[in-house]
Each structure stands twice: as structure tokens, then as C-alpha cells.
Amino acid sequence: MDESILSTDIRSINKEINKLKKKGEIQKAIEFCQTILMKEPNRSDLHVRLGDLYMDWHLDVYQAKQYIDEAIIQYQRASEVLIDNGEIYYKIGFAFFHKGELDRAINYFNLALKNGADRAQCHYMIAQCLKKKDRYTDALEEADIALKYTFFKSSRIHYLKHRLLRVLFFSSFKTKLQSNLELLLSYLFLPFDREAKKDFFQKLKIIVIFPDLVRAFYVSKLKDYEAGINYYVKMIDKVPGFTPLYCLLGDIYRAIGKHEEAIIEYKMARWIDSLCFSAYSGLVQAYEEIGDYDNAISTYLKFISIHPNNAILHSNIANLYFMKGEYEKAVSHYQSAITLNPKQDWTSIVAQTLGYVQQNVIKNTDAAIEAFQAAYLLTPKELDIYISLGSAFYDKEDYKNALIIYRRALELEPNNSKIHCNLGYLYWGMGELTEAVKEYELSIKYDPGYAIAHNNLGVIYLDDLAHIQQAADCFRAAINANPNYALAYYNLARSLSIKGEKVEAAKFFQIAYDINGITNEIDPMEIQERLNNLFE
């Protein structure tokens, strides 16, 4: 390097650096800058320029991130000399933002504000940090502050506000209008915002990958997943900041069972854009498919923080809490889903699920009845609701209301075997055996293969009416309808033992015991005791 260059001012140096950058020779520009710094190590302006070069190089190879630390070191060396320079603190914060150290980035942006840096840009970047930290309301407040310090150069700020408003308060018509207004303002001020224009032209690079995108979609449809992966990896190399590519690649990895790889891609998409719904959706599905419910729930909670009024998210996380055995949390989210009520048919199903949990798991019959009644109000012609509600009233021993519900159900479907069977069970519990027998016979008439009706009718004949042969016939019919019905074998054995056919009874007790090992319908000790007492 010629000595004369070392004494040149920063303008000449920048001219040479810019010339090298235009040629795409960033590495040579860095080496040029380093050469001068070897001779003049205390030149803070050159440390800043070198930091900028490293930062530019880092952003060109976004995924790799191999030059971010070098940029930070150069900026920090400059700040040791220029301790009151807010612009340098802003650059350090910007570098930490791209490194993913968001708290440190926020600290430096605040330090930049104290030292006179561009207030609009600092508050905008703080808003971006808070968005990545899933603190969306705080991010919106910072964006509002940023707008107070700029007018024309505000395209990026308006666009950020548009996205935050759209996801945080999408159910409000007034906020929808405000969100759309922010989008319009972002377009209007785009020509005046240099950074926004850079972002805009970066997004236009999608045109370069469009042919590959079509090919990737085509081969994926043909289930040529390896070819699809190659296309998406190649496209990510060309347009590393385009979020949908990571989600699409994650989808392919999930399709071929490579869930860990899929999770990495979804996380990368979420890092680039924390408001990317496809990334959240794919991530929770990947976690669910490998049984990692804790991480799935954690992701859902973040997703819900973006979409607090999305009923489907509340329902999905409730299902996961139920599978984990955290029933109270499950109930809370089911209730949220019902309250939000996006669609009556869907909400009715959630209410029925909540009723099932309350009745069969938490054992809160009153709460179960409330849930089933809510489902009834939403879809009054849904037959399963009548059956569930009647069952809940029965568990509460409110036989009068159970009877009313089942009779209403028969008005909808008079030939429904299951309703007649439930009515038979209700009458049986009320001690009205004649009515119970009549209902069970109607159930069998409308569905001869309904094993439960055959078995229950047999128990009435056996234990209440002492019609042993009729009982045995009912149990055999139940077994013919369902050869894996342990309770029917057990009851048949009981009837045969009363008739004195002990060998046959022992055979069926043993069959009941063997099947019950799989179906768990009866206490196995009870079957064993019956077997032991047969020949005493």
C-alpha cells in the first residue's frame, strides 16, 4: 500500500471502499481498511467504517452470521474514543439485534438515545427487539414514540404498526381500519425512507426464485421430497430472508419424518419474522407429532399472545393440557374457545368436549350440564348432545330432566337405537323395569347388532326378573354382536352357573378373564372369585 494513502482523509478512503463494494469485492474493501488501521490504529472513523463493512458482509450471508462479532468489536473500539457518539451506540445495538442478543441491543439503543442518536430509528429498533421478544403491545408503544420524531422517513414504522395492529386487535372493526391506514401510509412514505426502500427491493428478489418455487411445489406434490428439499435450500441461499421458504422446507421435513430438521426451519422462520403464523403452526405440529407436549404448549402460548382472540388456538392448547393431565388449564382454554365462538357448529363440538371432561374426568356434573346445554343452544338438532346431556342428568340423579331430554331426542330420531338403549338404562335406574325392557327391545329392533342393549336386557332378565334362559339368550346375542365383549361372557357364565352348567360357566368365566385383560371392563378379582367358587 502506498504511504500517501495512509495520510488521506476519510473521504478518499470511503471513495475507495465504495468503489470496491460496487464491484462486489467486500473482502478487498475490508483488507484495504485493515491495512490503513495497522498504520493508524487509533482512527475511530476507520473502526466505524470497518464495522460497517463487516456488518454489510454479515447481512449478505444472513444465515451464517460469521461476521457479526467482528463488526461489534470494531464499533466498540470506536466507542472507546467517541464515548458521547450516539450513532456508534446505535450501530452496536443494531449489530446485537442481528446477533439475537435482544436485551443488549435494547440497552445500546437506549444509550444511543441518551447521546443524541436519531430518536425515530432508535425507538423503531427497540420496537423490533420487543416484537422478537413477543412483547407486541410494548412494541406498538415504541413504534408510536418513533413516529413522533419523524414524518416522511416513516414507511418502516407505519408498516410495523400495520402488522402489530392486525394481529393484536384483529376483531375490532375500528382497529382494522387503523391497521389498513398504517399500511397505506407505509406505501405513501416509501419513496422518502431509504431503509424501507432497501427492504422493499430485497423482497423483490422473490422474482429471481419464482421458477424454482414453482418447480419445488410441483415435485413436492409428486412426493419427490429430496428434490423439493434441494430446491428450497437453493432458494434460501438466493433469498435468505424470505420467511415462507423456511416454512415450506420445514413442511417437507415433517412429511418425511425429519422433525428435528423441521423444527430448526420453523424456528428460523420465526426468528426472521416473529409474526409468521405458518412458522408457529408448523412448529406446534412438529412438536405434537413427536409427543413433545411441553414445547408445543409453550409455542401455543406465544401464538396466543399474538392472537389472543383465536378460538382454535385455545381449543388446541386445551387438548394438549388434557393429554398432559392438566385438566383445570384445559377447562380454562376450552371455556375461552367457547366464549370467542367463531362458528356455531365448531363451538358446539368444543362445548361437548368440555362437557365430557367435566363429567368423566373432573366429575363436576353441574359444569358438564352447563357445557352440554351451551352446545344444545348452538346446535339444537345435534343428536349426540341430547345423549350426552341425558347422561349427565342421569349421573346427577335428575331422572326427570334426563327423561325429558331423551324424549326430545326421540322426536328428532324415533328409530335411534342408542337413544332407546339410554332410555332403557334410565328406566332401569328409576326402577321401572317394564318400561326398561320395552326400550331395550326397541333398541334391539332398530339395531339387532347393538351388543350393549342385548347385554343390559339380559342383566334385567337375570338379576331382576329371574328369567334365566331369556337372560342367557340375550348374553349370547351380545357375544355374537361383539365377540370381544368381556362383560357379556361374564354375565353368560353367571346365568349358566345358576342353571347348574358349571363346566360351561367356567369356560365363559375364563374367556371373560382373558378378554378383560385387554378391555378392562370388570375387576379381574371378581371374575377369579366367581371361578374359584364354582366347584366349592
N, C-alpha and C positions, 0 to 999 in steps of 0.2 A: 504493500500500500504506500502510495506517495506521501511524504511528510506534509506536503501542502494541504492534503485533505484533513489532517488532524487539527488544523487550526481554523478550518472553515466553520461557519456558523450553522445553527440547526436547520436553517432554511435550505442550505446546499445539501446537507445530509438527508433531509427529508425528500428533497428532489430526487436524489439518487435512489433512496429507498422506494419511493413511489414508482420510479421507472422500473425497478426490479419486480415490484409487486404486479405491475401491469402485465409484465411478461410471465407472471405466474411463478416467479422464482423467489418465493418467500424465504427459503432456506438461505439463499445467497444474500438476501436483504438482512437476515439475522446475523450472518457471518460478517457482513460489512459493518454492522452496528457493533458487534462484539470486538472487532479489530480496533475500532476507534476507542472503545471503552478500556481496552487493555492499556492504551496510552494515557487516557484521561478518565480514570475510574470514578472520579467524583462528580461527573456531569449528570446531574439528576434528570435533565431533559432527555439525555440518551437512554437512561434507565427506563424512563416512561415510554419512550419510543420502542425500545426493545420489548418491553412488556406488552405493548400494543401488537407488535409483530407475533409474539408468542400466542397472544390471545386470538389473533386472526387465524393463525395456523391451527390452533386447537379447534376453533369453530368450523374450520374446513373439514376436519376429520372428527366430527362430533362424537361418534361412538367411542373412539379410542381414549380421548381425554388425556393424551400423554404430554401435553404442553402447558397445562393449567398451572401447575406448581411453579414452573419457570417464570410464567407471567407474574404470579403473585410475588415471587422473590424480587423481581426487577421493580415492581411497584413499591414494595416495602423499602427497598434500598433508596428509592427516590423520596419516600415519605420521611426517611431519617433526616434528610436535609430540608425538605419543604414541609415542615411539620404543620403548617397552617393552610396547606393547599387542599381544599375540599375536593377538587377534581380527582386528585390521586386517590383519596379515600373512596371516592365513588368507583373508580376503576378496580380497586381492591375488592370492594363489595360485589361488583359485577362479576369478578373472577370467582369469588367464593360461591356466588349464586350458581354459576355454571358447574362448579365442582360439587354442588349438592350440600354444602355446609351453610344451610339457610340462616341459622341463628347468628353465625359470624358475619354473614352477608348483611343482615339487618343492622348489626352493631356498626359496621363500617358505613352503611348508608346514613345512619343517624349521626355518625361522626362527620360525614361529608356535609350534612345539613348544618351542623354547628360551625363549619368552616367555610360556608358560603357557596357550596356547590349548587347546581341547578335544582331548585326545590321540586319542580314538577317531575323531573326524571328520577330524583331520589324517592319521592313518595310513590311514583309508579312502580319502581323496582321493589320497594317494600311490599306494595300490594301483590306483586308477582310472587315474592317469597311467601307471603301469607297464604296465597292461593295454593302453592305447592304443599304448604303445611296443613291444608284442608281447613283453614280458618277463613271461610268465604265472606262472612259478614264483616270481619275486620279488614279483609282485602278491599271490600267495597267502600269502606270508610276512607281508606288510604287513597283509593282512586278518586274519590270526591275531593280530597285535600289537594291531590295533584292538579286537578282541573282549576283550582283557584289560582294557580301560579302560571297558567299558560292558556292560550286561546287557539291560535292557528295550529301550533305543533301538538295537537292533542288527539290525533287519529287513533293511536295505540291505546290511549287511556279510555276513549269512548268505546272502542271495541272490547276492551276488558270489562268495562261496566255492562255492556250489552250481554256478554256471556254470563257474568255473575248474576245479573238480574233475571236472566232467562231461566237459570237453574234453581235459584233460591226462592223465587216467588212466582213460579210459572202459573199458579192457579188464579192469580189476581189479574183481572182484565186491565186495570189501571197500570199495573207493573209491566204487563205485556206491551202496552203502548209505549211505556217509557223505555223498555228494552229495545223495541224497534226504532225509537227515536235515536237512541245511542248508536245503533248500527248505521242509521242514515248519517249521523254526524261524523262517524268514523270514515265514511266514504267521502263526505264533503271536505274534510280536512286532510285527507290523504296526500294531496299534492304538496302540502306545506310541512309534512312530517317526514324528515329524511329516514329515520329509523323504521317508520311504518312502511315506507316505500321499499326499503330493503327487505323487510319481512314479506311484503306482497310479492315482490319479484322472486323471492326464494320459493314461495308457494307455487308460482307459475311453472317451476321446474317439473311439476307433475306431467306436463305435456311431453317431456322427454321420455318418461317411463310409461306413457299410455299404451303403446303396443305391447310391452312386456306385461302390463297389468291385465290386458285382455287375454294374452296367452296363459298367464298364471291362472286366471279364472277358468279358462277352458280346460286346462289339464287337471285342475282340482275337481271340476265336475266329472271328469273321466276317472277320478280317483288315482291319477298318476301323481301321488303326493311328493315323491322325490323330485320330480321335475318342477312341481309347484314351489317347493322349498328353494330350489336353485334360483328360480325367477325372483322370488321375494327377497332373497339375500342380495341378489344383484341389484334390485331396485333400491334397497335400503342403502347400498353403497353409493348409489347415484343421488338419492334424496334422503339423507339420513334423518332429517327432522320431520318426515311425513308420517304422522301418528298411525293412520289406518293400516299402513304396511305391516307394522309390528303386530297389530291385532289379527290381521289376516294370516300372518305367519304363525302366530300363536294358535289360531283355529286349526291349521293343518297339523301342527304338532299334537294338538289334543286329539284330532281324528285318528292319528296313528299310535296313540297311547304314550307319547313322549310328553308327559305332563310337566316334568321339571323344566324342560326347554320352553314349553308353552307359558309357564308362569314367568320365566325370565322375560319373554317378549311382551307379555301383558304389563309387567311392571315397568318395562322400558317405555311403553306407550303412555302409561300413567305418569311417569316422570316427566316426559316431554309435555304432556297436557293432562293435568290433574282433573280436568273436567271431561275427559274422554269416557263416555258411557260404555262403549264397546270394550274398553280395557277392563273396567270394573266387572262387567257382565262375564267376559271370558275368564277372568281371574277367579271369580267365585265358583264358576262351573268347574274349572280345573281343580280347585281345592275340594269341592264336593265329590268329584269323581275319584279322588284318591283318599277320600274319607277324612280329610284334614278339616274338621268342622270348626276348630278354633280360628284358623286363619280365614276360613270362609265367612264366619261371623264377623271377625274384625274388618274384613273388606266390606261386607254388607253395611256395617255401622258407618264406615266412611262414605259409602254410596248414599246411605240415608241422610247423612249430613248435607249432601249435595241436593238430594231430592227428599226432603222431609215429608212431603205430601204424596209420595208414590206408594199406593196401597200394595202393589205387587211386591215391592221390596220388603215391606213389613210382613206380608204373608210368608215370603220365602225365608226370612230370618226366623220367623216363628217356627217354621217346620224344622229348621236346624236346631233351635233351642229344645224343641220337643224330642228330637232324636238324641240330644245330649242329656235328656232327663231334667232340664231346667224349665220346669213346667210353668212357673209363675211368669218368667220372662216371655215364654211362648204365648201365654194368655194375653199379656200386655200388648204384644205386637199383633196378635190376631184381632184384638179389640181396636187397635189403631187402624188396621186394614178395613175393618167393618165400618168404622166411623168415616173414613175417607170415601168409601163406596163409589168406586169409579164406574161400576156397571152392575146392575141388579143381579143378573144370573151368577156372575163371578163372586159377588159379595155374599150371596146366599150360600155358595159352596164353602166359603171361609167361615161363615156363621155356623154351618153344620159341623165343620171340623172343630171349631171352638166348643160347640156343644158336646161333641164326642169326648174331647179332652176333659171337660168339666165333669161329665157323667162317669166316664170309665177310668180316668186316671186320678184326677183331683178329688173325685167323689163329692162334688158340690152340685147336688141335683137341682137346686133352685137356679143356680147360674146356668146350668145346662138347659133348663126350660126356657130361660130368657133368650139364650142364643138360638135355640130352635124356633122360638116364636119370632125372633128377628128374621130368621131365614124364611119362615112362613109368610111374613108380611111382604118380603121381597119377591118370592116365587110361590104364590098360593096354590099352584097346580102341580107342584113337585111332590110326588107320592112319597119319596124317601123321607121327607121332612115329617110327614104325618106318622110314619112308622117310628122315627127317632123320638119325636115329641111324645107319642103314646107310651113308648118305652120309659122315657124319663118320668112321666106322670106315674107309671106303674111302680118304678123304683121309689118314688116318694109316697107310695100307697094312696095316691089320689086317684082311685079307681073310676070315680065319676068322670073326671076330665079325660082320663085315658080312653074311656068308653066313647065319649063324645068325639074325640079325635079320630078313633078308628072307624066310627060310623060315617064321619065326614069323608074319610079316605075311601070308604066303600061307595060313596056317591060318585066319586071320580072313576073308580075301577071296581065294579061289583064282583068281578070274577078273579080278583087278585088273590092268589093262593097265600102269599105271605101275610097279607092283612088278616085273612080268616084265621091263619095259624096264630097270629098275635092276639086276635080276639079270643081264640080258644084258650090261650095261656092266661089272658086277663080273667075270663070267666072262671077258669080253674082256680086262680088265686082268690077270687071272690067267693069260692065255694059253690058256684052254680054249675054243677057237673053236667047236667043235661044240655045246657047251652054250650058248654065247653066241648062236649062230644060232637054236637051238631056243627060247630065251627071247624073242628079238626076234620070232620068228614067232608065238609065243603072244600076245605083246603086241599085235601087229597083228591077230591073230584076234579078240581081245576088244575091240579098238578100231581098226577099219580106218582111222580118220581121225587116228591118232596119228603126226604128222609126224616126231617125233624118232626113234621106233622105225624107221620106213622109212629115214630118213637114216643112222642108225647101222648098220643091217643092210647098207645099200648100201656104206658105207665098209669093212666087213669083206669083202664080196664084191670090192670094188675093190682094196684095199691088201693084204689078207691071203690071199685065195683066188684072185685074178686072174680072177674071173668077171665080165667087163666088162659084158656085156649085162644080166645079172641086177642088177648094180650100177646101171646106167643106169635100169632099170625101177623100182628102189627109189627113186632120186632123183626120178624123175617122179611117183611116188606121193606122195612127201613134198611136192612142189610143189603137187600137186592138193589135198592136205590143208591146206596153208598157203602161199598164193601170195606171201606176204611173207617167206619163209624164205630168206635170202641164202645161208646155208651149203649148202642143198640145190642151189641154182642153181650155186654154185661147184663142188660135187662132181660135178654132172651135166656141167659143162663139162670137168672133168678127165677123166671117163670118155670123153666124146666126142673129146677131143684124143688120147687113147690109141688110139681106134678110127680116127683119121685124119680125123675130120669137123671140120676146123679152123674153117670158117666158122660152123658151128653152135656149136662150142665158144666162139668169140669172142663170139657173140651172148649166150650164157648167162653168160660171164665179165662182160660189160658190165652185164647185168641184175643180177648179184650185186653188182657195184661200186655201182650206183645205189641198190639197196635197202639195202646195207650202210652207206651214208651216213646212214641213219635208224636202223637197228637196231644198228650197231656190233658185229657178230658176229665179224668177221675183220679182220686187219690189212690195210688198203686197199693198202698197198705190195705185199703178197703177191699180191693179185688183179692189180694193174697189171703186176707182173713176169711173171705167167703169160700175160697178154695180149701183152706185148711179145715173149715167147719163142715164141709160137705160129707165127709165119711166118718165123723166122730159119732 
